[in-house]
Structure formats: C-alpha cells, structure tokens
Amino acid sequence: MSVLNVAIAGFGTIGSGVAHVLAQHSEHPDAKIKLAGILERDTQGQFVRSWFEKNPELFYESPEQLLEDPDVDVIVETIGGSGFALELIINALQNGKHVITANKDLIAVHGAELMAVAQKNGRHLLFEAAVAGAIPVLRLLKDYLHVQDIQGIRAILNGTTNYILSEMESNDLSFEQALSQAQDLGFAEQDPTNDIKGIDARYKLIILTYLITGQWFSPEQISLEGIDHLELADFEYAERMGRRIKLIANLRLSEQGVEVYVLPLMIEKDDILAKIAGSTNAVTLTGKFSEDITLIGKGAGSLPTASAIVSDLNKVQSHPEPFPPPPESRKLAIESMDEISFRHTLRFEVRDHPGIFGHYGKIFERLSINIYALEQLPQYHRIGKEGEETVIFTLTLQNCKEGLVQKALEEINQADYMLKPVVLLREIV
C-alpha cells in the first residue's frame, strides 16, 4: 500500500494526539500515512476547535459520510464507550475499512464478535493502544514471542491505582487524599470507579489472555478486587515484612487450566514490579524457555496512546492483509479462585473483648488453617467515647487455599465485636 488514508472518529484527548503525531510524521518526505478525515460532532470542543478552524474540509458531516468515503482505508476509533463505537466499528469493517482502536472496554467485552466480523471481511482490527499505552506488549506477543511458550503474566496495568498506592506508601497519604491528588493531576477521572475497583485492569488482562490462549473470557469470569479498602496500616505491615502493595493483573497457565485474576498483592521489594512507582505501567512475561521479560512505560495519556495507535497504522501500511487470530491449542478452563493458594494476611479492627484470639483459633483449627504470625498495631488503637478500646491487629496465615480463608471470614465477620469486615492481603509464595 503506497499511501494509507486515515480517518479519526472521536477527537478528544486520544484522537487529537493521533492527529498531532500524524501531522509531525507528514513533514517527512517519505510519509506514507495521511490524515484524510475527522468525525467529531462537537467542533468547538477543547481539542478540536483549532483543527476545525484551520482544516474544515477534513470534517465529516455524518458517520454515513465517513463510512461511504472510498478514499479512507483505516478508521481510528477514539470515541470510547460501547454503544455508537461498537456500531461504527462493525459498519466500518463491513464497508471494507480497517479499524484501529484504543477502546479496551469494547474489545474486552465484544472482542470475539468484532474479530469474527474483521476476519469475515478480510480487514485488520488492531488494538495495541488498548493495553498499557505506549508499551508494545501486544506487538511483542504477536510478532516476536511464540505464545505457546508463554507460561504467565504479572502486570501493573493501571497508572491511576499505581499512583495512589505509591503515594499512600511513600507519603503516608490516606486513600482519599491520594485519590484526590491523582484527580488534581489528571491521572484519575472524576468518577474513578473503573480504576480503583480494578475494572480497567481486568479489561486489559482479558485482552492479554486472548492473545496468549486464543480464548475470550468474559469479565465476570475473572476474579477482581480493587484498592479502595486499603489503609495506611496495611502499608506499614507490608513495609515491616519487606513487601510493597501493588494491584497485580495475573495470568498463569497450568495443566489444569488458567489462573487469572486482578488483586492487590504484597510483593517482595526486590521484585521489579515492586519498584514501579507513580502512574507507570509494567508487564512481566514468563516464558518456558526464556528469562522473565519486563516492559515498562507510560500506560495512558494522549501522546503515549497515540504512538501505539500510529504503530498499528504502520503495521497496516506495511501489511494490508489481516493477520490470523492467535492459536487456540486447547480449551482452557479458569481455575476456581477458591482453589488458588496464597499466604494471607488479615487485618482486624475490633472492640477489645476477652476471648477474641481463642474464637479465631477454633475457626482456623476447624478448617485446618495454620497461623504463621500475629502482630498488634498499638499505634492505631483508639479509645471511644464510652472508654471502649478499639484494637487493630494482623494475623498472617500459612499458605492455604483462598476458599478456606473465605469460609473462615464468613464466620469471623459475623462476630459482634467486629467493627469492620476483615481486610485481606495476599502474597504469592
């Protein structure tokens, strides 16, 4: 393909970033990718106004005009959401246009359907920018590594949560303070639910899992826990144990199936993922024949995401024929979370009451759970209005299955001396 004509649908932070990168590249005499059109309903928006004033001829009056434009080879979808964007992508592929998107939510939920449409129509559907921004992890999996040799992934896939966790640990900020700071700096949305609840990281893990296994799993199949329940006491305990707390997206293949989840985990300080601070993302790939490979970089933002989209545009320009889907060697079942083993640390906040440890001991004994360590946290003890003392302490259990711990917690959390449900931290051992 001599020159690739590109239209951008959605001209917000990401779409304008793509236009900026393409404009820079177009100054090169050998440029083979050309911005041919823009679809944006609000031409007076923050990012689009100057473009509309300088180049009004680039703007389409309707989605139909874009879809019917015979000169457009590729549509870059940066609208977001799963309503109009889903319809536009399907129609674009059916109209013989390649599609590139950064829409991780859409790909994670509708990936199987969209890939089938792309294959039927012989078009590319590429989404490098949907996972970890400028980090070329999808390209590495597709182009350089033999995916059958990948045994696992551990990754920090959300910059907002990593920034919050870093600030709580290093600056002793509460969760609320760290979140507010992340919002002020533009790392977190005003509604940060998808970030702090781990939903965003789970979408990205679904896409990575597809590239490795050839299977699309639904979000509901993947165990998930966010970070909004964590407090400073958890970070102090992790520090004393030589650990850091990170929201980890984990995938591990075994003979039994696939172990996949997104959870806050305590990891050793010398682990490379423990050293990733701020809004940075990182992905560690474990191979059957290779040492661990870790990719580190910006996972979001206008220009880092745009660079990943332009990377996909270069791929279409040099290879117009779509690539085959990743191989599905065998049907994999997701291993039940109840069967996965961790070393669990339980943080309790209780009314001071005789017999508490005896009560816990009986529950753990009945479930054959051994206690590894007990630590009280007197710096967090408080005296209530009526002179009643609030006690905070941690129990660390020996390695055991998640299901057993959850059974114990169902009973423990019902005790009348519990002030809050137990906060659970896990460590892979």
Secondary structure, DSSP 4 states (H G I P E B T S, - for coil): ---EEEEEE--SHHHHHHHHHHHHHHTSTT--EEEEEEE-S-TTSTTTHHHHHH-GGGB-SSHHHHHT-TT--EEEE---SSSHHHHHHHHHHHTT-EEEE--HHHHHHHHHHHHHHHHHTT--EE-GGGTTTT--HHHIIIIIS-GGGEEEEEEE--HHHHHHHHHHHHH---HHHHHHHHHHTTSS-SS-HHHHTSHHHHHHHHHHHHHHHS-PPPGGGSEE--STT--HHHHHHHHHTTEEEEEEEEEEE-SS-EEEEEEEEEEETTSGGGG--TTEEEEEEEESSS--EEEEEE--SHHHHHHHHHHHHHHHHH--SPPPPPP--S--PBPPGGG-EEEEEEEEEEE--TTHHHHHHHHHHHTT--EEEEEE-GGG-EE-TTSPEEEEEEEEEPSEEHHHHHHHHHHHTTSTTBSSPPEEEEE--
